[in-house]
Amino acid sequence: MEILRRVVGPLATNLYLVADPRTREAIAIDTAIPSLDLVTADLAARGWRLLLIVSTHGHWDHMGDDAAVSAHTGAPIAVHPDDREMLVRPQPLFAPFEIPPCVPAVDLAEGGRIRIGSVDLEVLHTPGHTPGSVCLLSRETGTLFAGDTLFPGGWGRVDLPGGDPEAMVGSLGRLERLDDAVRVLPGHGADTTIGRERSWLELVRREGRLLA
């Protein structure tokens, strides 16, 4: 599995391209505005073919260029059904530009799989930041694309529309059960590992609440 990360947009969203270098098939995760030129340049440079565009959740900084990338590449858009309406009718939430709507064609269901060549990503439904937030887990490589569920030292906001502190507690408790070595690639900021975050994740699970 080959992973490219590009930091894009006013909220410094981590855009990921994930590919099987043998088959040259790829997916894009969280195509914020402006992603189109970066995605097309990276695909062309490596001879990759984009098969799917994934939004880990429905906030504008994780789906803003879904429509443009899909129109250019022909790749369908995937999101959890609970966040589907957020892509069809985007909520600006202080976005500095217009957010084009898009129509997802693929549902990211709990326990579902995204397969591209030898790459196998398991869909984990991790609500809390939004009702339909998901993480994508490669058990083979020990890699978690965490969206805005888990960051180094903390979690995604739960005070925005659709946020749910109790659901976030459950989602963080689920991630805490992963192996220490699992590499966490968040929706913003630097990488971390489950092991580095375990101490506070365990505390959240034991206390049953988000820490102040």
C-alpha positions as CSV (number, residue, x, y, z in Angstrom):
1,M,0.0,0.0,0.0
2,E,1.3,3.4,-1.0
3,I,0.1,6.5,0.7
4,L,0.4,10.1,-0.4
5,R,-0.6,13.0,1.8
6,R,-1.3,16.5,0.7
7,V,-2.4,19.3,3.1
8,V,-5.0,21.4,1.5
9,G,-7.5,24.2,2.1
10,P,-8.0,26.9,4.8
11,L,-8.3,24.3,7.6
12,A,-5.2,22.3,6.5
13,T,-7.1,19.1,5.7
14,N,-5.1,16.0,5.2
15,L,-6.0,14.7,1.7
16,Y,-4.8,11.1,1.3
17,L,-4.3,9.1,-1.9
18,V,-4.0,5.4,-1.2
19,A,-2.9,3.0,-3.9
20,D,-1.8,-0.5,-4.8
21,P,1.3,0.3,-6.8
22,R,1.1,-3.0,-8.6
23,T,-2.4,-2.6,-10.0
24,R,-2.1,1.2,-10.0
25,E,-5.6,1.5,-8.6
26,A,-6.2,4.3,-6.0
27,I,-8.7,5.9,-3.8
28,A,-8.8,9.5,-2.5
29,I,-9.8,10.3,1.1
30,D,-11.1,13.7,2.1
31,T,-10.8,15.8,-1.1
32,A,-11.1,19.3,0.4
33,I,-11.0,22.4,-1.7
34,P,-8.6,22.8,-3.6
35,S,-7.8,19.1,-4.3
36,L,-8.5,18.7,-8.0
37,D,-5.2,19.8,-9.4
38,L,-3.2,17.9,-6.7
39,V,-5.1,14.7,-7.2
40,T,-4.9,14.8,-11.0
41,A,-1.2,15.7,-11.0
42,D,-0.4,12.8,-8.5
43,L,-2.5,10.3,-10.5
44,A,-0.8,11.3,-13.7
45,A,2.7,11.2,-12.3
46,R,2.3,7.7,-11.0
47,G,0.0,6.3,-13.7
48,W,-2.7,5.6,-11.1
49,R,-6.4,5.2,-11.8
50,L,-8.8,6.6,-9.2
51,L,-11.6,4.2,-8.3
52,L,-13.3,5.9,-5.4
53,I,-13.5,9.2,-3.5
54,V,-14.1,8.8,0.2
55,S,-15.3,11.4,2.7
56,T,-14.7,10.3,6.2
57,H,-17.6,12.6,7.2
58,G,-19.7,15.4,5.8
59,H,-18.1,18.6,6.9
60,W,-17.2,20.9,4.0
61,D,-13.4,20.7,4.6
62,H,-13.6,17.0,3.9
63,M,-15.9,16.9,0.9
64,G,-15.6,20.3,-0.8
65,D,-13.9,19.0,-4.0
66,D,-15.7,15.7,-4.2
67,A,-17.9,16.9,-7.1
68,A,-15.0,18.3,-9.1
69,V,-12.7,15.3,-8.6
70,S,-15.5,12.9,-9.4
71,A,-16.4,14.8,-12.6
72,H,-12.8,14.8,-13.8
73,T,-11.9,11.2,-13.0
74,G,-15.3,9.4,-13.1
75,A,-14.7,7.9,-9.7
76,P,-17.9,7.6,-7.5
77,I,-18.2,9.3,-4.1
78,A,-18.6,7.3,-0.9
79,V,-19.8,8.4,2.5
80,H,-21.7,6.9,5.5
81,P,-25.5,7.1,4.9
82,D,-25.9,9.2,8.1
83,D,-23.8,12.0,6.5
84,R,-25.1,11.6,3.0
85,E,-27.4,14.7,3.3
86,M,-24.4,16.8,4.2
87,L,-22.9,16.2,0.8
88,V,-26.1,16.6,-1.1
89,R,-26.9,19.8,0.7
90,P,-23.5,21.1,2.2
91,Q,-23.6,23.2,5.3
92,P,-21.0,26.0,5.0
93,L,-20.1,26.2,8.7
94,F,-18.0,29.4,8.1
95,A,-16.5,28.2,4.9
96,P,-14.8,31.1,3.0
97,F,-16.1,29.9,-0.3
98,E,-19.1,28.1,-1.9
99,I,-19.2,24.4,-1.3
100,P,-20.5,22.5,-4.4
101,P,-23.0,19.7,-3.6
102,C,-22.4,16.2,-4.8
103,V,-24.3,12.9,-4.9
104,P,-22.7,9.9,-3.2
105,A,-23.1,6.7,-5.0
106,V,-21.5,4.3,-2.4
107,D,-22.6,3.8,1.2
108,L,-19.8,3.2,3.7
109,A,-21.5,0.7,6.0
110,E,-20.1,-0.5,9.3
111,G,-17.9,-3.6,8.6
112,G,-17.9,-2.9,4.9
113,R,-14.7,-3.2,2.8
114,I,-12.9,-1.0,0.3
115,R,-10.7,-3.1,-1.8
116,I,-8.3,-1.8,-4.5
117,G,-5.9,-4.4,-5.7
118,S,-4.3,-5.9,-2.6
119,V,-5.3,-3.0,-0.4
120,D,-8.2,-3.9,2.0
121,L,-9.7,-1.1,4.2
122,E,-12.3,-2.0,6.8
123,V,-15.0,0.6,7.5
124,L,-15.4,1.5,11.2
125,H,-18.5,3.6,11.9
126,T,-17.2,6.1,14.6
127,P,-19.9,8.7,15.3
128,G,-19.4,11.6,17.6
129,H,-17.9,14.4,15.4
130,T,-20.8,13.8,13.0
131,P,-23.4,11.1,12.9
132,G,-21.8,9.4,10.0
133,S,-18.1,9.7,10.8
134,V,-16.0,6.7,9.7
135,C,-12.5,5.5,10.1
136,L,-10.8,3.2,7.6
137,L,-8.6,0.5,9.0
138,S,-6.0,-1.6,7.1
139,R,-5.4,-4.5,9.5
140,E,-2.7,-5.9,7.3
141,T,-0.5,-2.8,7.5
142,G,-1.7,-1.5,10.8
143,T,-2.9,1.8,9.4
144,L,-6.0,3.8,10.5
145,F,-7.4,6.7,8.5
146,A,-9.1,8.4,11.4
147,G,-10.8,11.4,9.8
148,D,-11.8,13.8,12.6
149,T,-12.4,11.2,15.2
150,L,-8.9,10.9,16.7
151,F,-6.0,13.3,16.7
152,P,-2.7,13.4,18.6
153,G,-3.8,14.2,22.1
154,G,-7.5,14.6,21.5
155,W,-10.7,14.1,19.5
156,G,-12.8,15.9,16.9
157,R,-15.2,18.6,18.0
158,V,-18.6,17.5,19.3
159,D,-20.1,21.0,19.6
160,L,-21.0,21.4,16.0
161,P,-24.4,20.4,14.5
162,G,-24.6,16.6,14.7
163,G,-21.9,16.3,17.3
164,D,-22.6,13.8,20.1
165,P,-20.2,13.6,23.1
166,E,-21.6,10.2,24.3
167,A,-21.2,8.7,20.8
168,M,-17.6,10.1,20.7
169,V,-16.8,8.3,24.0
170,G,-18.0,5.1,22.4
171,S,-16.0,5.6,19.3
172,L,-12.8,6.5,21.1
173,G,-13.3,3.4,23.3
174,R,-13.5,1.3,20.2
175,L,-10.3,2.7,18.8
176,E,-8.6,2.2,22.2
177,R,-8.9,-1.5,21.7
178,L,-6.7,-1.5,18.6
179,D,-3.1,-2.5,18.8
180,D,-0.5,-0.1,20.1
181,A,1.4,-0.2,16.8
182,V,-1.5,1.0,14.7
183,R,-0.5,4.1,12.9
184,V,-3.1,6.9,13.0
185,L,-3.5,9.2,10.0
186,P,-5.9,11.9,11.1
187,G,-7.9,14.4,9.1
188,H,-5.8,17.3,10.3
189,G,-2.3,17.5,11.8
190,A,0.5,15.0,12.4
191,D,0.4,11.2,12.5
192,T,0.3,9.4,15.8
193,T,-0.2,5.8,17.0
194,I,-2.7,4.1,19.2
195,G,0.1,3.4,21.7
196,R,1.0,7.1,22.1
197,E,-2.7,7.9,22.7
198,R,-3.5,4.9,24.9
199,S,-3.2,6.5,28.3
200,W,-5.9,9.1,27.8
201,L,-8.0,6.8,25.6
202,E,-8.1,4.3,28.5
203,L,-9.2,7.1,30.8
204,V,-12.0,8.2,28.5
205,R,-13.2,4.6,28.4
206,R,-13.0,4.1,32.1
207,E,-14.7,7.4,33.0
208,G,-17.3,7.1,30.3
209,R,-16.9,10.8,29.4
210,L,-14.8,13.2,27.4
211,L,-12.0,14.7,29.5
212,A,-12.0,18.5,30.1
